[in-house]
Every structure is written in structure tokens, then in C-alpha cells.
């Protein structure tokens, strides 16, 4: 079956989540992604342990976002290694990297260098703060970006320190932005033949993801504070938040307080107006919490459904992996890894009716495809043997 990105070749210099998840999306849709790694050790995240453990010698984080790629190892500090990259770029469509700004330029492999070999190349760079500016030399990492973007300051109650999100959501969000931007650039090139540079940053994405909240802050005089009782967002009224039930936790979202009060048996009519619901949110939350704790999550979900209230069970991963919607959406897939054996991964999260994505290649071993890719690029068997012997690849 023909895939949407058949014939698109991507030279991938990415690491951690920002870059690799972006290029995996493109690989899932049919692009030939050639992952360039360090000789012998590979990408940095291969060694990032989860709870102190690796899976088949690699990090499970690496295995989660590097399928549908071929791995080659190249010493980028060797002039011959740089020559190899230039030869690969001649017949490529996209170069993606998320080193610190300036690293590729110092190697002679930046956009201005590579477009001399391929004027229509799309050069996509991901970074922490952007390609330049006062923060350009700072480390760009998810938690640091959450902190600097104002996101952490909004989470938690007034009784606790600000709380970061546990997942790498700035990395993930920026990976999606980067993949989208690459597709926009490819679309433009399809129309005009012109290549270009694409820049996406964690900082810009983190701020853009808060567009509605920051817009409200910039344009309203009123200022919010985190609530005493832990309302889920400091700018929202009760009952928005997480509540303990008799057998777990549930989320109660934005709902009319008069209807909620009627169902739980607590009169909340006096707080039903928007102003009152916000002003007295720390009064309402304990009233709701006390009552909700008296019955199971399932009891409340069934009851609230009779009036179409917005609510959900708080699921842990054990719950999630047996969720019927997860199964229906085919979100869990099993692949056969040469060292880790049968492992489960997240499937392709989007569906295309005519050109669906597919998992064709499992996450590669370090340098697994070096010889094949170099042969395709026109290097002879003798040259490849010499490259190996002298540490170029």
C-alpha cells in the first residue's frame, strides 16, 4: 500500500524526545528516516534508565520513539564523516537536528553549509529557547521550560510548592509542532521547489500552549492565585478538579453547581452564578469532596451521566492498558525487537483512510544500517571497510 510520505528521505540528527518523536511520526507515514548516531554508543537517550533499568540494552524511552528509522553511526568531528553526511544530504529532502544552537554550524553541517549541496533541502532545528537570543546558551530541558514558561506556577494548591507535570509534555508538544512545520515546508517546496530553514523551540511551544490563559492574563485586570483547596486550575471556578471517592479518585470538570448539588445531595444553588462559583471555590470544593468520598467512583459516574455532567475516573496505567477505548483505537502494538524480544509500544495515534501509517521497522540497534545506507549513497565496499577500521563510522 502506498504511504503518504513514500519517497521522502530524512537525515535525522535528533536525540531525547523533541526530535525523535517528530521524526518517528514522519517515519510512521512512510518517510525513510536515517538516524545518525555516535559510533558505538549511539544517541544519548539509549542509556537513559527508567527506574534504573534498560530494556534489551536500550532505554525504554528510546524504544518508544525511534521505530521506522535506520541507524547509521558517523563521527561528525572527522572530515570524512562530514563528507559522508554531505553525500547523504545530496539526495535527501529533510535534515532534522536538535543539538544546541550552533553545533551543526561549527561542524560545517548547518543550513547555510548543506544547502550548497542541496538547495531544496528543508533544514529543521529544534531547540530549548530558539536559534538565538539571550537564553541561547542555556540548557533547554522540559522541566526547566515548564518552570520558565509560567506553567509550573499554575499547578497545585496554595498550600504546596508549584507542581510540574510528570510527563515530558513540552518535548512532546514541540515534537508535534516540529513535525507539522516540516510538513508545511514540504508542501511549500512541492509548490515552489524552494527549501528553507524551520525552527521550533520548547519555550515558544510552552507559551503557545498556554495561549488562552496568557491571553486572559494580558487583557483582564483581575489576577488569579492558586486555590487553597486545590481547584484544578487557578483561573477556574469550583468544582473543577480531582476528588477522592470511596475507592479511588475522579475528575469533576466544569459543571453547573446547582445540578451537581442536586445530584450529590448538597445545596449549592447560592454558589451557582459564575462570580460566586469563583469567589467561593474554596468553600464549594470541601462540600463536594465530603459528599463524593461517601460513594464509589462508579456510583458517581453512573449518576452524573443521567444529567450529562462532565466527569471521569482517574485511571492509572494499569487501568489505561485495559481500557476498552484504548483497545478499540488500536493504541497498543506489539513488536519484535532483536534484543528485547516482544515489546509493547504505543501505536500510531492518527488514522488516514487512504494512506494509513504503519510500523515497518523496529527501533534500530546502534549503527545497524550503516553499511546499507553508505552503499546506497555510492561508497564502495573498500571505502566502507576503511571507514570502519579508522573509526569514521
Secondary structure, DSSP 8 states (H G I E B T S, - for coil): ---TTTT-EEEEE--HHHHHHHHHHHHHTT-EEEEEE-TTT-SGGGG--BTTB-BTTB-HHHHHS--SEEEEE--TTSHHHHHHHHHHHHT-SEEEE-SSTTHHHHTT-SHHHHTTT-TT-EEEEEESS-SSSTTTTS---HHHHHHHTTSGGGSS-TTS-----SS-HHHHHHHHHHHHHHHHHHHHHHHH---EEEEEEHHHHHHHTTHHHHHHHHH-S------SS--SSTTS-TT-EEEE-SSSEEEE-S--HHHHHHHHT---GGG-SHHHHHHTHHHHHHHHHHHHTTS-HHHHHHHHHTTT--EEE---HHHHTT-HHHHHTT-EEEEEETTTEEEEEE--S---SSS-----S----TTTTHHHHHHHTT--HHHHHHHHHTT--
